[in-house]
């Protein structure tokens, strides 16, 4: 049984809808420039597409036919999302219809000023008569409007956990995430800035610069030394080097020059598990025990053939400080 603790209360995870894309038509403020030159962006629609309509994926059942369901966002999640998105708000890798820089601090202040820690709201089905294949939900509540205001289109997504309390009550926990390629650890603008600083440094030799920069993509000396420590992916036991990824535990852009090339700040995994680790869906404790995010459904956990709390041979000695960072700042707990 999967459980999650929220504001000092424990809940059973009954079901989940994963990775709902936040599209441009849904957001209220942070809209992208129209593809057609001279066209004006829409105001956005309050309904959100959650998935296809089918017998095997009955959203009405998931939401208990919308009878007395209690949905909520967490204030702390909104703040975490905004902090993750700060670099995109201020550097804007995507082309938006307006400058987002001042909006970031406004959204932070607006969220902080709200008294409650848990933002309750109600939803309803919003599928129109012409939407035979798609299922939508919407809300008229303030929390939903704030969600639409802060969300960045195309690079954000939503997960919904269906929870059961000890008393047997059903709740729906909505949590917004930012694509890990655009957070402060991996944002393209920040990586370019860091690489430029290294290239322009007068205190680092040319050879060392090449070693540091190649380490970002898991290549060069970093990969060679890491493969000497870890001969295979600990989860799959695949040892073919062509199928192995050398990733940083503490993100490259957050690491010092020494940490960037330290093989103890690395882990060898096959691509699927490497992506899960980078995005914080799995992590490890100091003994190598596997931690699995509640934002991976039980069905996918089974398909991925991973076992919570199983100890894997990741050779954690020497990696403790990096694993601690990953659990605190990357892992989606």
PAKOL-709154 format. One line per field, with one value per residue (C-alpha): x, y, z; residue number from 1; residue in three letters. Coordinates in nm, 3 decimals, padded with zeros to 5 digits. Layout:
BEGIN
east = X_...
north = Y_...
up = Z_...
i = NUM_...
aa = Ala_...
***
This chain:
BEGIN
east = 00.000_00.143_00.102_00.185_00.213_00.061_00.060_00.120_-00.158_-00.112_-00.316_-00.344_-00.282_-00.583_-00.519_-00.343_-00.364_-00.011_00.154_-00.136_00.014_-00.044_-00.116_-00.109_-00.486_-00.528_-00.293_-00.435_-00.133_00.192_00.089_00.324_00.352_00.107_00.258_00.074_00.236_00.001_-00.246_-00.352_-00.324_-00.647_-00.751_-00.729_-01.001_-01.058_-01.108_-00.817_-00.781_-00.699_-00.703_-00.895_-01.242_-01.248_-01.394_-01.054_-00.989_-01.313_-01.244_-01.597_-01.523_-01.185_-01.356_-01.641_-01.885_-01.795_-02.001_-01.862_-01.504_-01.250_-00.966_-00.666_-00.337_-00.067_00.067_00.416_00.388_00.299_00.601_00.828_00.700_00.761_01.111_01.180_01.040_01.222_01.493_01.241_01.034_01.345_01.529_01.241_01.378_01.031_00.885_00.608_00.361_00.491_00.791_00.743_01.018_00.794_00.528_00.749_00.779_00.410_00.308_00.541_00.395_00.037_00.093_00.273_00.002_-00.261_-00.329_-00.418_-00.158_-00.405_-00.606_-00.938_-01.144_-01.416_-01.408_-01.668_-01.662_-01.622_-01.645_-01.860_-02.101_-01.844_-01.566_-01.642_-01.287_-01.152_-01.228_-01.198_-01.238_-01.274_-01.328_-01.457_-01.262_-00.981_-00.718_-00.782_-00.743_-00.410_-00.298_-00.380_-00.196_00.136_00.158_00.400_00.262_00.423_00.690_00.458_00.245_00.002_-00.037_-00.353_-00.339_-00.664_-00.623_-00.810_-00.780_-00.778_-01.144_-01.221_-01.273_-01.161_-00.947_-00.772_-00.424_-00.331_00.040_00.205_00.555_00.800_00.976_01.316_01.489_01.365_01.417_01.707_01.922_01.892_01.767_01.934_02.012_02.178_02.385_02.502_02.591_02.788_02.973_03.060_03.199_03.418_03.539_03.626_03.799_04.168_04.235_04.141_04.360_04.223_04.248_04.062_03.792_03.732_03.709_03.457_03.236_03.237_03.131_02.797_02.680_02.832_03.135_03.512_03.715_03.402_03.245_03.571_03.633_03.268_03.266_03.571_03.363_03.030_03.055_02.682_02.340_02.254_01.883_01.902_02.258_02.319_02.696_02.716_02.873_02.685_02.360_02.475_02.431_02.670_02.467_02.541_02.370_02.399_02.324_02.625_02.513_02.473_02.812_03.151_03.418_03.556_03.213_03.140_03.416_03.402_03.303_03.144_02.896_02.789_02.571_02.553_02.203_02.030_01.833_01.485_01.612_01.859_01.569_01.367_01.662_01.728_01.362_01.342_01.104_01.354_01.641_01.855_01.936_02.292_02.278_02.155_01.790_01.560_01.316_01.019_00.820_00.445_00.405_00.477_00.164_00.166_00.095_00.402_00.614_00.518_00.592_00.930_01.014_01.138_01.092_01.062_01.324_01.520_01.892_02.089_02.465_02.525_02.843_02.716_03.033_03.173_02.841_02.657_02.665_02.552_02.271_02.160_02.137_01.938_01.688_01.643_01.626_01.557_01.349_00.972_00.869
north = 00.000_00.336_00.622_00.991_01.235_01.580_01.849_01.587_01.357_01.022_00.916_00.601_00.659_00.504_00.606_00.866_01.064_01.134_01.407_01.620_01.869_02.239_02.381_02.743_02.762_02.687_02.940_03.280_03.513_03.347_03.287_03.215_03.432_03.322_03.130_03.352_03.696_03.969_03.732_03.803_03.537_03.409_03.483_03.117_02.872_02.752_02.390_02.148_01.839_01.540_01.254_01.055_00.921_00.543_00.251_00.167_00.523_00.644_00.983_01.009_00.702_00.847_01.162_00.968_01.113_01.457_01.400_01.576_01.553_01.764_01.889_02.083_02.242_02.305_02.655_02.510_02.334_02.660_02.827_02.532_02.547_02.922_02.883_02.609_02.833_03.151_03.110_03.066_03.362_03.580_03.440_03.314_03.041_03.013_03.308_03.460_03.729_03.960_04.004_03.771_03.912_04.127_03.857_03.614_03.831_03.927_03.562_03.479_03.762_03.672_03.310_03.397_03.643_03.371_03.260_02.896_02.624_02.410_02.560_02.379_02.391_02.200_02.075_01.970_01.795_02.037_01.813_01.969_01.796_01.801_01.653_01.287_01.166_01.407_01.464_01.805_01.941_02.298_02.501_02.848_02.868_03.108_02.835_02.719_03.075_03.113_02.786_02.923_03.249_03.100_02.806_02.819_02.646_02.348_02.302_02.237_01.940_01.832_01.513_01.425_01.179_01.025_00.982_00.812_00.937_00.712_00.804_00.678_01.020_01.075_01.374_01.483_01.625_01.841_01.916_02.121_02.037_02.204_02.004_01.926_02.067_02.414_02.423_02.603_02.288_02.230_02.550_02.600_02.965_02.882_02.603_02.837_03.099_02.846_02.711_03.065_03.146_02.835_02.908_03.269_03.180_03.266_03.043_02.715_02.547_02.465_02.093_02.127_02.335_02.055_01.801_02.013_02.090_01.733_01.609_01.791_01.542_01.246_01.213_01.240_01.174_01.192_00.897_00.699_00.730_00.661_00.341_00.225_00.252_00.123_-00.144_-00.176_-00.029_-00.143_-00.184_-00.372_-00.512_-00.415_-00.380_-00.288_00.059_00.161_00.133_00.311_00.676_00.860_01.117_01.363_01.307_01.673_01.861_01.982_02.345_02.341_02.179_02.336_02.276_01.995_01.840_01.862_01.611_01.405_01.047_01.009_01.272_01.030_00.725_00.473_00.381_00.260_00.534_00.482_00.477_00.755_00.978_00.881_00.966_01.299_01.398_01.292_00.998_00.767_00.821_00.620_00.640_00.619_00.238_00.209_00.154_00.256_00.540_00.572_00.892_00.871_01.041_00.713_00.499_00.143_00.011_00.182_00.075_-00.283_-00.234_-00.080_-00.379_-00.165_-00.249_00.014_-00.017_-00.282_-00.229_-00.188_-00.191_00.176_00.179_00.468_00.516_00.852_00.949_01.032_01.412_01.399_01.153_01.375_01.669_01.462_01.350_01.705_01.902_01.667_01.374_01.425_01.306
up = 00.000_-00.107_00.139_00.144_00.435_00.384_00.656_00.928_00.808_00.637_00.333_00.127_-00.246_-00.417_-00.777_-00.988_-01.309_-01.424_-01.630_-01.747_-01.990_-01.924_-02.268_-02.382_-02.419_-02.047_-01.886_-01.804_-01.819_-01.926_-02.284_-02.574_-02.882_-03.152_-03.442_-03.689_-03.707_-03.591_-03.425_-03.068_-02.797_-02.646_-02.291_-02.200_-02.108_-01.752_-01.850_-01.847_-02.065_-01.845_-02.094_-02.355_-02.287_-02.287_-02.099_-01.953_-01.838_-01.680_-01.525_-01.386_-01.174_-01.074_-00.949_-00.782_-01.036_-00.893_-00.579_-00.271_-00.392_-00.206_-00.424_-00.303_-00.394_-00.134_-00.086_-00.043_-00.380_-00.555_-00.396_-00.488_-00.844_-00.868_-00.727_-00.982_-01.255_-01.150_-01.409_-01.690_-01.571_-01.574_-01.877_-02.092_-02.312_-02.465_-02.656_-02.449_-02.542_-02.269_-02.042_-01.743_-01.521_-01.294_-01.279_-01.087_-00.773_-00.801_-00.804_-00.516_-00.307_-00.398_-00.296_00.029_00.132_00.137_00.492_00.434_00.370_00.180_-00.108_-00.132_-00.450_-00.631_-00.989_-01.240_-01.576_-01.866_-02.170_-02.441_-02.673_-02.953_-02.735_-02.796_-02.744_-02.480_-02.114_-01.944_-01.592_-01.466_-01.152_-01.067_-00.742_-00.658_-00.618_-00.974_-01.101_-00.919_-01.075_-01.421_-01.345_-01.231_-01.474_-01.768_-02.081_-02.255_-01.988_-01.692_-01.603_-01.334_-01.133_-00.940_-00.653_-00.533_-00.159_00.123_00.480_00.787_00.829_00.477_00.318_-00.041_-00.141_-00.462_-00.435_-00.735_-00.774_-01.050_-01.172_-01.406_-01.677_-01.533_-01.842_-01.742_-01.366_-01.199_-01.216_-01.590_-01.748_-02.089_-02.015_-01.685_-01.840_-02.117_-01.856_-01.649_-01.953_-02.062_-01.716_-01.730_-02.083_-01.991_-01.664_-01.651_-01.350_-01.522_-01.782_-02.126_-02.057_-01.728_-01.895_-02.146_-01.863_-01.669_-01.969_-02.105_-01.760_-01.797_-02.058_-01.878_-02.103_-02.083_-01.768_-01.552_-01.733_-01.745_-01.370_-01.286_-01.494_-01.299_-00.981_-01.119_-01.387_-01.455_-01.387_-01.032_-01.115_-01.447_-01.411_-01.775_-01.824_-02.195_-02.184_-02.498_-02.301_-01.987_-01.885_-01.655_-01.462_-01.187_-00.853_-00.756_-01.080_-01.277_-01.275_-00.894_-00.835_-00.777_-01.042_-00.826_-00.774_-01.147_-01.221_-00.901_-00.996_-00.651_-00.771_-01.039_-01.089_-01.373_-01.492_-01.808_-01.989_-01.838_-01.481_-01.555_-01.662_-01.355_-01.130_-01.304_-01.271_-00.907_-00.942_-00.775_-00.533_-00.293_00.076_00.208_00.207_-00.151_-00.057_-00.343_-00.278_-00.515_-00.555_-00.486_-00.825_-01.002_-01.017_-00.874_-01.225_-01.370_-01.074_-01.156_-01.527_-01.444_-01.222_-00.935_-00.569_-00.299_-00.022_-00.212_-00.164_-00.486_-00.528_-00.599_-00.388_-00.176_00.029_-00.076_-00.234_00.087_00.059_-00.303_-00.232_00.055_-00.187_-00.435_-00.170_-00.039_-00.362_-00.655_-00.528_-00.558_-00.213
i = 1_2_3_4_5_6_7_8_9_10_11_12_13_14_15_16_17_18_19_20_21_22_23_24_25_26_27_28_29_30_31_32_33_34_35_36_37_38_39_40_41_42_43_44_45_46_47_48_49_50_51_52_53_54_55_56_57_58_59_60_61_62_63_64_65_66_67_68_69_70_71_72_73_74_75_76_77_78_79_80_81_82_83_84_85_86_87_88_89_90_91_92_93_94_95_96_97_98_99_100_101_102_103_104_105_106_107_108_109_110_111_112_113_114_115_116_117_118_119_120_121_122_123_124_125_126_127_128_129_130_131_132_133_134_135_136_137_138_139_140_141_142_143_144_145_146_147_148_149_150_151_152_153_154_155_156_157_158_159_160_161_162_163_164_165_166_167_168_169_170_171_172_173_174_175_176_177_178_179_180_181_182_183_184_185_186_187_188_189_190_191_192_193_194_195_196_197_198_199_200_201_202_203_204_205_206_207_208_209_210_211_212_213_214_215_216_217_218_219_220_221_222_223_224_225_226_227_228_229_230_231_232_233_234_235_236_237_238_239_240_241_242_243_244_245_246_247_248_249_250_251_252_253_254_255_256_257_258_259_260_261_262_263_264_265_266_267_268_269_270_271_272_273_274_275_276_277_278_279_280_281_282_283_284_285_286_287_288_289_290_291_292_293_294_295_296_297_298_299_300_301_302_303_304_305_306_307_308_309_310_311_312_313_314_315_316_317_318_319_320_321_322_323_324_325_326_327_328_329_330_331_332_333
aa = Unk_Unk_Unk_Unk_Unk_Unk_Unk_Unk_Unk_Unk_Unk_Unk_Unk_Unk_Unk_Unk_Unk_Unk_Unk_Unk_Unk_Unk_Unk_Unk_Unk_Unk_Unk_Unk_Unk_Unk_Unk_Unk_Unk_Unk_Unk_Unk_Unk_Unk_Unk_Unk_Unk_Unk_Unk_Unk_Unk_Unk_Unk_Unk_Unk_Unk_Unk_Unk_Unk_Unk_Unk_Unk_Unk_Unk_Unk_Unk_Unk_Unk_Unk_Unk_Unk_Unk_Unk_Unk_Unk_Unk_Unk_Unk_Unk_Unk_Unk_Unk_Unk_Unk_Unk_Unk_Unk_Unk_Unk_Unk_Unk_Unk_Unk_Unk_Unk_Unk_Unk_Unk_Unk_Unk_Unk_Unk_Unk_Unk_Unk_Unk_Unk_Unk_Unk_Unk_Unk_Unk_Unk_Unk_Unk_Unk_Unk_Unk_Unk_Unk_Unk_Unk_Unk_Unk_Unk_Unk_Unk_Unk_Unk_Unk_Unk_Unk_Unk_Unk_Unk_Unk_Unk_Unk_Unk_Unk_Unk_Unk_Unk_Unk_Unk_Unk_Unk_Unk_Unk_Unk_Unk_Unk_Unk_Unk_Unk_Unk_Unk_Unk_Unk_Unk_Unk_Unk_Unk_Unk_Unk_Unk_Unk_Unk_Unk_Unk_Unk_Unk_Unk_Unk_Unk_Unk_Unk_Unk_Unk_Unk_Unk_Unk_Unk_Unk_Unk_Unk_Unk_Unk_Unk_Unk_Unk_Unk_Unk_Unk_Unk_Unk_Unk_Unk_Unk_Unk_Unk_Unk_Unk_Unk_Unk_Unk_Unk_Unk_Unk_Unk_Unk_Unk_Unk_Unk_Unk_Unk_Unk_Unk_Unk_Unk_Unk_Unk_Unk_Unk_Unk_Unk_Unk_Unk_Unk_Unk_Unk_Unk_Unk_Unk_Unk_Unk_Unk_Unk_Unk_Unk_Unk_Unk_Unk_Unk_Unk_Unk_Unk_Unk_Unk_Unk_Unk_Unk_Unk_Unk_Unk_Unk_Unk_Unk_Unk_Unk_Unk_Unk_Unk_Unk_Unk_Unk_Unk_Unk_Unk_Unk_Unk_Unk_Unk_Unk_Unk_Unk_Unk_Unk_Unk_Unk_Unk_Unk_Unk_Unk_Unk_Unk_Unk_Unk_Unk_Unk_Unk_Unk_Unk_Unk_Unk_Unk_Unk_Unk_Unk_Unk_Unk_Unk_Unk_Unk_Unk_Unk_Unk_Unk_Unk_Unk_Unk_Unk_Unk_Unk_Unk_Unk_Unk_Unk_Unk_Unk_Unk_Unk_Unk_Unk_Unk_Unk_Unk_Unk_Unk_Unk_Unk_Unk_Unk_Unk_Unk_Unk_Unk_Unk_Unk
***
